[in-house]
Amino acid sequence: MTNFILIFLFLSLGLVLQHVKQFPNHIYKTLNKIVIYFCLPAITLYHIPKIKWSNELLFPIGAGWITYILAFLFFHILGKKLGWSNKLIGCLILTAGLSNSSFLGYPIIEALFGKKGLETAVLVDQPGTFVVVSTFGVFTATFYSKGSPNTFEILKKIILFPPFIMFVLSCLLNVFDYDLHESIQSLLLKIGSLVTPLALLSVGLQLTFDKKSKHWKFLRLGLFFKLILVPFTILILYVFIFNQRSEAIKITLLETAMAPMITGAILASTYGLKPKLSSMMIGFGIPISFITLAVWYFVLTFI
């Protein structure tokens, strides 16, 4: 419940501050950089070294990758066919192709499945969704913001992306079965805990409710893809094709049905990929997802 209160508190605060003349209009750009360059690397360095790997983890880990590939193919092909701008295509891929599998996902999964369910939720989030945004996400942001950057420039962006650097370091710590000192882990948790309020405040500062906006139809399409089409595809693939019906699979499906990932929206905004639309995907996607998640949870009772 605390997490849900924080969501609406910081979104509302951002909306209010938009109308305060003394408040700097573009402070959200600084907030975005703090989230990407400090908070996200801290989260990675804390969680990844603790993961215990096995073949059974491929389904929850793979869900984030499958979701993003589906979004990339769907919006790239549709966008090119309909003549959309590269920035619009990139924005929809980054927001509709990534799930809010941690901030929303963790408390919802814990409420429905208990502490044990969090183990699966972390797998969907950290080596899944989070690594996707640190690699493919950066590729997408770079490619669609500049049209046709060369391969070297894209690789450079990915390799030098702070969350990706921390992911590589964290994987090495995991391989050598080494975890950081408790005092360092405590510091990482404190830094990582800032991602939610700062990111949501940034979204609130950019969120608009212009009835004449051309973004509404793209918002509807993006949320339909993220909240309905993606979990339906995972359901067909995992349950009916691969014949998987464990609790971990149910948790994985619910994680893919979460609202768009805040980090994806921040990345889109940072690279100039339709910042207003990316904020709308978060601002409207989160409350709407509460309804669609209830429907998906009901569907899972029949599996």
C-alpha positions in Angstrom: 0.0 0.0 0.0 2.9 2.4 0.8 4.2 1.9 -2.7 0.9 2.8 -4.3 0.6 5.9 -2.1 4.1 7.0 -3.2 3.1 6.5 -6.9 0.3 9.0 -6.7 2.0 11.3 -4.3 5.1 12.0 -6.5 3.1 12.0 -9.7 0.8 14.6 -8.2 3.7 16.6 -6.8 5.2 16.8 -10.3 1.9 18.0 -11.7 1.6 20.7 -9.0 5.2 21.9 -9.5 4.5 22.4 -13.2 2.4 25.4 -12.1 5.0 26.9 -9.7 6.7 29.8 -11.6 9.8 29.7 -9.4 10.4 26.0 -10.0 12.8 25.3 -12.9 10.9 23.8 -15.8 13.6 21.5 -17.0 14.7 20.1 -13.7 13.3 16.7 -14.8 16.4 16.3 -17.1 18.6 16.4 -14.1 16.4 14.0 -12.2 16.5 11.6 -15.2 20.3 11.6 -15.1 20.4 10.9 -11.4 18.1 7.9 -11.9 20.1 6.5 -14.8 23.6 7.2 -13.6 23.3 6.5 -9.9 20.1 4.9 -8.7 19.8 2.1 -11.3 23.5 1.0 -11.1 23.0 0.7 -7.3 20.0 -1.5 -7.7 21.9 -3.8 -10.1 25.0 -4.1 -7.9 22.8 -5.0 -4.9 20.6 -7.7 -6.5 22.5 -9.5 -9.3 25.3 -11.0 -7.0 22.5 -12.8 -5.0 20.8 -14.7 -7.8 21.2 -18.5 -7.9 21.2 -19.7 -11.5 19.5 -22.8 -12.9 17.8 -23.8 -16.2 14.4 -23.3 -14.6 15.1 -19.6 -14.5 15.0 -19.3 -18.3 11.2 -18.8 -18.4 11.0 -15.8 -16.0 14.2 -14.3 -17.3 13.2 -14.8 -21.0 9.8 -13.0 -20.5 11.4 -9.6 -20.5 13.4 -10.3 -23.7 10.4 -11.8 -25.5 8.3 -8.8 -24.6 10.8 -6.3 -25.9 11.5 -8.2 -29.1 7.7 -8.3 -29.7 7.4 -4.5 -29.1 10.4 -3.8 -31.4 9.0 -5.9 -34.3 5.4 -4.7 -33.8 6.0 -0.9 -33.6 8.9 -0.8 -36.0 7.0 -2.6 -38.8 3.7 -0.8 -38.1 5.4 2.6 -37.7 7.3 2.2 -41.0 4.1 1.1 -42.8 2.1 4.0 -41.5 4.8 6.6 -41.9 5.4 7.4 -38.2 8.5 9.4 -37.2 11.5 7.5 -35.7 11.0 9.3 -32.4 7.5 8.0 -32.1 8.5 4.5 -33.0 11.3 4.6 -30.5 9.1 6.0 -27.7 6.5 3.3 -28.1 9.1 0.5 -28.2 10.8 1.8 -25.0 7.5 2.3 -23.1 5.3 -0.6 -24.3 8.2 -3.1 -24.5 9.3 -2.9 -20.9 7.4 -3.8 -17.8 7.4 -2.1 -14.4 8.5 -5.4 -12.9 10.1 -4.0 -9.7 8.4 -1.0 -8.1 4.9 -2.1 -9.1 5.8 -5.8 -9.6 7.4 -6.6 -6.3 4.7 -5.4 -3.9 1.9 -6.8 -6.1 3.6 -10.2 -6.4 4.4 -10.3 -2.7 0.8 -9.5 -1.8 -0.5 -12.3 -4.1 2.1 -15.0 -3.7 4.0 -14.1 -0.5 7.8 -13.6 0.0 8.6 -16.7 -2.0 7.0 -15.1 -5.1 9.6 -12.3 -4.9 12.3 -14.7 -6.0 10.6 -15.1 -9.4 9.8 -11.4 -9.6 13.5 -10.5 -9.1 14.4 -12.9 -11.9 11.9 -11.3 -14.3 13.2 -7.9 -13.4 17.0 -8.0 -12.9 18.5 -10.4 -15.5 15.4 -9.9 -17.6 13.8 -6.5 -18.0 16.6 -4.5 -16.4 19.3 -6.0 -18.6 17.1 -5.4 -21.7 16.7 -1.7 -20.9 20.5 -1.5 -20.3 21.3 -3.0 -23.7 18.5 -3.1 -26.3 16.9 -0.1 -24.6 20.0 2.0 -25.1 20.4 0.7 -28.7 16.8 1.7 -29.4 17.1 5.2 -27.8 20.3 5.8 -29.7 19.1 4.5 -33.1 15.7 6.2 -33.1 16.9 9.5 -31.8 19.6 9.9 -34.4 18.2 8.0 -37.3 21.2 5.9 -38.4 24.1 6.1 -36.0 27.0 3.8 -36.8 27.6 0.5 -35.1 30.6 1.8 -33.1 28.6 4.7 -31.7 25.8 2.3 -30.5 28.2 -0.1 -28.9 30.0 2.7 -27.2 26.7 4.0 -25.8 25.8 0.5 -24.4 29.3 -0.3 -23.0 29.5 3.1 -21.3 25.9 3.0 -20.0 26.4 3.0 -16.2 23.7 0.4 -15.4 25.3 -1.9 -18.0 28.8 -1.5 -16.5 27.3 -2.3 -13.1 25.5 -5.3 -14.6 28.8 -6.7 -15.9 30.5 -6.1 -12.6 27.6 -7.7 -10.8 27.7 -10.8 -13.0 31.4 -11.2 -12.2 30.6 -11.0 -8.5 27.9 -13.6 -9.0 30.2 -16.0 -10.9 32.9 -15.8 -8.2 30.2 -16.1 -5.5 31.2 -12.8 -3.9 29.0 -10.2 -2.3 29.8 -6.8 -1.1 30.2 -5.8 2.5 27.0 -5.2 4.4 27.7 -1.4 4.9 28.2 -1.0 1.1 25.0 -3.0 0.4 23.1 -0.8 2.8 24.4 2.3 1.0 23.4 0.7 -2.4 19.8 0.1 -1.1 19.5 3.7 0.1 20.7 5.1 -3.3 18.5 2.6 -5.2 15.5 3.5 -3.1 15.6 7.0 -4.7 14.7 5.7 -8.1 11.0 5.6 -7.5 10.3 9.1 -6.1 12.8 10.8 -8.4 11.5 9.0 -11.5 7.9 9.5 -10.7 8.5 13.2 -9.9 10.2 13.5 -13.3 7.2 11.9 -15.0 4.8 14.2 -13.2 6.7 17.2 -14.3 6.3 16.2 -17.9 2.7 14.8 -17.8 0.1 16.8 -19.6 -3.6 16.4 -20.1 -4.1 18.3 -23.4 -7.4 17.0 -24.9 -6.3 18.1 -28.4 -3.0 16.2 -28.1 -2.1 14.0 -31.1 -0.7 11.4 -28.6 -4.0 10.0 -27.4 -4.4 7.4 -30.1 -0.8 6.3 -29.7 -1.3 6.1 -25.9 -4.3 3.8 -26.4 -2.3 1.6 -28.8 0.7 1.5 -26.6 -1.2 0.5 -23.5 -3.3 -2.1 -25.4 -0.1 -3.7 -26.5 1.5 -3.6 -23.1 -1.4 -4.5 -20.8 -3.4 -6.8 -23.1 -1.4 -8.2 -26.1 1.9 -8.9 -24.3 0.5 -11.0 -21.4 -1.8 -12.8 -23.8 1.2 -13.7 -26.0 3.1 -15.0 -23.0 0.1 -17.0 -21.8 -0.2 -18.7 -25.2 3.5 -19.3 -25.5 4.3 -20.5 -21.9 1.1 -22.2 -20.9 -0.3 -23.7 -24.1 2.8 -24.2 -26.3 5.5 -25.0 -23.6 2.9 -26.5 -21.3 4.2 -24.7 -18.2 1.7 -24.1 -15.4 3.8 -23.6 -12.2 3.4 -20.8 -9.8 6.6 -19.2 -11.2 4.9 -19.1 -14.7 1.8 -17.4 -13.2 4.1 -14.8 -11.5 6.0 -14.3 -14.7 2.8 -13.7 -16.7 1.6 -11.1 -14.2 5.0 -9.4 -14.3 4.6 -9.0 -18.1 1.2 -7.5 -17.5 2.5 -4.7 -15.3 2.3 -1.0 -16.4 5.2 0.4 -18.6 8.6 0.6 -16.9 9.4 4.0 -15.5 13.1 3.6 -16.5 12.1 3.0 -20.2 10.1 6.3 -20.1 13.0 8.1 -18.5 15.3 6.8 -21.2 12.9 7.8 -24.0 12.6 11.3 -22.4 16.4 11.7 -22.0 17.0 10.9 -25.7 14.2 13.2 -26.9 11.8 10.4 -28.0 8.4 12.1 -27.5 8.8 13.0 -23.8 5.1 13.9 -23.4 3.9 10.6 -24.8 6.4 8.6 -22.6 5.1 10.4 -19.5 1.5 9.7 -20.5 2.3 6.0 -20.9 3.4 6.0 -17.2 0.9 8.4 -15.9 -2.1 6.7 -17.4 -0.6 3.2 -17.6 -0.1 2.7 -13.9 -3.7 3.3 -12.7 -5.2 1.4 -15.7 -2.9 -1.5 -15.1 -4.6 -2.1 -11.7 -7.8 -3.0 -13.5 -6.1 -5.2 -16.2 -4.0 -7.0 -13.6 -7.1 -8.0 -11.7 -8.5 -9.5 -14.9 -5.3 -11.4 -15.6 -5.1 -12.7 -12.0 -8.7 -14.0 -12.5 -7.7 -15.7 -15.7 -4.8 -17.4 -14.0 -7.1 -19.1 -11.5 -8.3 -21.3 -14.4 -4.8 -22.5 -15.4 
